[in-house]
Amino acid sequence: MNMILGYIFVFACVLGGYALAKGNFSMLFQPPEYIVIGGAAIGSLIIGNSTKVIAGVIKNTLAAMAGKGYYRKDFIDLLLLFNDLSMTIRRDGLLAIENDVEHPHESKLFKKYPKIMANHEVESMITDNLRNIISGGIDATQLDSLLDAQIESAFEEAVEPAHALNNMSDGIPGLGIVAAVQGVIITMGYLAEPPEVLGHHVGAALVGTFLGVLLCYGFVGPTARSLEGKAKEFRAYLVVLKALILAVAQGSSPQIVREFGRAMIPGDMRPTVQEMEKLSGK
């Protein structure tokens, strides 16, 4: 939602300033310039990136516009899931969660947290590492290194669409210059025309530069930074998940498991100890 409000604010300020200066809005309507800049920018995105990354740009941009991300409740749900898992382990032993780990979508423990289960990457990180813990085939040091590698890999994949969009943004002002130069070339064919005709073509050419700079710094660049911010939120979420998994691997009590995870949550979203005790029933 913030992204949409930002788009509206940029449009309102730029067009409002243009109107206050008594600008002619019909001069801004230059479809050839839009085609040159927009088409070339999209083409460069296609040339430089895989289909997966392009799909990620579209998907992540729409998600950011819809306000999707990781919020306080998401971190609390993660703490509560591992509280439930550790309580089951403390009561019935490590093997008691084996069936939940093998069939998470049929597990009463996991079903309580649908948003966690909707993220395949998070679900796999939880179940795969708990499976390793149950099998006893990995020690704490190995598990720590494995989790770090998983987090790094997941973050690199999550941030790639942001980098692709940022690269596209960097090229848009140059494409605006291409459109402007193209307009100047066209204008050269009208040098014998009256000043008002010549002025119209010069103005149309300058729209290319105007549009290229506006798209870069007012829309595409900020959108790329927003996607990068969402990727960093995802990494912060995975860091909390890592702390919880390690605490379970060490055989910690449910309260200590919660504390390991809670300590890693960013301060503005971190619940209090009392709040977690109330929510977890302990």
HELIX and SHEET records of a PDB file:
HELIX    1   1 ASN A    2  LEU A   20  1                                  19    
HELIX    2   2 PHE A   25  LEU A   28  5                                   4    
HELIX    3   3 PRO A   31  GLY A   48  1                                  18    
HELIX    4   4 THR A   51  MET A   65  1                                  15    
HELIX    5   5 ARG A   72  ASP A   92  1                                  21    
HELIX    6   6 LEU A   94  ILE A   97  5                                   4    
HELIX    7   7 GLU A   98  GLU A  102  1                                   5    
HELIX    8   8 PRO A  104  GLU A  106  5                                   3    
HELIX    9   9 LYS A  108  LYS A  111  1                                   4    
HELIX   10  10 PRO A  114  ALA A  118  1                                   5    
HELIX   11  11 HIS A  120  SER A  135  1                                  16    
HELIX   12  12 ALA A  140  MET A  188  1                                  49    
HELIX   13  13 PRO A  195  LEU A  214  1                                  20    
HELIX   14  14 LEU A  215  VAL A  220  3                                   6    
HELIX   15  15 GLY A  221  ALA A  249  1                                  29    
HELIX   16  16 PRO A  254  MET A  264  1                                  11    
HELIX   17  17 GLY A  267  MET A  269  5                                   3    
HELIX   18  18 VAL A  273  SER A  280  1                                   8    
END                                                                             
